[in-house]
Amino acid sequence: MDQKMTTGGEKLIQCLEREGVEYIFGLSGGAALPMFDALADSKIELVLVRHEQGATHMADGYARSTGKPGVVLVTSGPGATNTVTGLLTALMDSAPMIVISGQTISPMLGKDAFQEADVTGITYPVVKHSYLVKEAAEIPRIVREAFHVATTGRPGPVLIDVPKDIGQGPCDAPFTDELDLPGYSIPARGDTDAIAEMARHLSASKKPLLYVGHGAVIAGAGKAITSLAEKLRAPVVNTLLGKGAVDETHPLHLGMLGMHGTAYANKAVADCDLIMAIGARWDDRITGKLEEFCPDAVKLHIDIDPAEFDKIVKPDVSVLGDARLVVEDLIPLVEMADTQTWLAQCERWRKQYPLKYPKKGGLRAQHVLDRLNHISGGDAIITTDVGQHQMWAAQFCLTRNGRQWISSGGAGTMGFGWPAAIGAKFANPDQKVWAVVGDGGFQMTLCELATAQIHKIAAKCLVVNNNYLGMIRQWQELFYENRLSGADLVGNPDFVKLAEAYDVKAFRIKRAGDVDRILQEAHDYEDGPCVVVAEVVKEDNVFPMIPAGAAVKDMIIEPPKEKLEKPTGST
Ligand SMILES: Cc1ncc(C[n+]2csc(CCOP(=O)(O)OP(=O)(O)O)c2C)c(N)n1
């Protein structure tokens, strides 16, 4: 090959540079070497992770905190299959991501070559789109299309699988902005007649409720929704991932709804006469028993993905479009609704059923998170893992702005929180970034302490250590007669020593009286990553709780005295 000829790998990296990529999160291997080689001369910074799953969650944290796609580079076979969990996580939560995987050389495809896996096949159900590069000449068009698909409409992950011979061979194809995507259209402004019909319903409602999801965060619809809520004088609730779209400290905000939402939000959902979903998908953690989910309310639905209409709930009126633009179009059409009695009722529920937790009997996770909320002042980016700590963080850490709350919602991926925080801190070096993780999930990706340490990434990791797979223990206590099976994390390491072994600054909190001082010290520490281990009460449960598949009337607000039925809904 001509010495000066650009390789496929070099062309691909140049295309990424052209897309404005700053970081690539990845781990190398034979089939990916042409791309890694090209990175040596690139201005893109390579972040070498310790496990490919970590790379995907870092890319996800980068993406969710900025709206720009996170980019991952891995090798073939096991390198690529290690990204499946991250792809699922990104797909379920509509996060833009580009995963580039090396592949065995084209002539060996399908012949069980070393480290070969049918990656486009394996990942097919967990990507928005995928490409197997067949000729080097396709590289510029494929990269352009991949970024377009990942970021437009409903965002999602896109995979590009690159056989090594193509990565290594010559590529003289010019850069292009051409897109060849027949059938791919991006809705923008909604249908004006349907918007007018929505406005009529909203203006006529006596008990309206705005139910805000992640789509509203992605669309940047928060300001418009706040104006709409204020004009209508309608209360607002958000999903786990809708946190921050509307400032959770706004007087019209009733907090999170659903399985572990506030009792007052759920009471409002059960009693409203109109519910408008904005970029939310009526997830089973929200609706519980569908037949009893506000059966008499008018249901309005705004979404950018037509597949969401009628998937779970049949809306009375739906508008396909960008949430911000649709809500902006709605505002001038609605009239102030007569909601005084309704708002007064919501306020009574808020006073009657506040979030609370015992103040005595050891260090409480809720107390730690309540104080984290105070110390971070609602300005930090908070990522979480999955489990009890996630729900307590959602309840107590009130989010003021979109893209400040990053949690695995749809997939519920343990191991997400810490690498997502690293990715978010790469993207937002001037912002405080806290990961809230459980002792179970932290151990799934804690090897990324090394990645954060090498890059001096000052993300903070709060390990809520209850020495249990807490959420599992909670379900077994409540619904399986406390027959604990596979819930005890006996064998946990000393997380402070472990962090120190990675040369990472670590703190331990044992007493409630130390919480503020230690959290503040960690909050102010910006020389690199740090870990705060909170040794919390072992057996504490998250309330309120609506058992899976149950209805708001079955909501458990306080520890139950009687035996509970096993939930019938999705785990
Ligand atoms: C990868 C993965 N495996 C299993 C589960 C099921 N799961 C949900 S919550 C949970 C327990 C989490 O325990 P921990 O991380 O210690 O957090 P805690 O609930 O104690 O706060 C488990 C096992 C999951 N969500 N993800």
The ligand as an ORCA input file, in Angstrom:
! r2SCAN-3c Opt
* xyz 1 1
  C     -27.106     -5.944     36.226
  C     -28.249     -6.126     37.155
  N     -28.392     -7.285     37.837
  C     -29.431     -7.449     38.695
  C     -30.352     -6.478     38.879
  C     -31.536     -6.669     39.835
  N     -31.438     -5.744     40.955
  C     -32.151     -4.600     41.043
  S     -31.823     -3.711     42.391
  C     -30.740     -4.871     42.969
  C     -30.022     -4.675     44.252
  C     -29.062     -3.538     44.196
  O     -28.243     -3.603     45.337
  P     -27.221     -2.467     45.670
  O     -26.445     -2.113     44.455
  O     -26.430     -2.848     46.851
  O     -28.170     -1.238     45.981
  P     -29.258     -1.071     47.155
  O     -30.567     -1.599     46.616
  O     -28.765     -1.848     48.330
  O     -29.316      0.385     47.384
  C     -30.649     -5.937     42.068
  C     -29.817     -7.138     42.265
  C     -30.173     -5.282     38.146
  N     -31.032     -4.261     38.241
  N     -29.115     -5.125     37.313
*
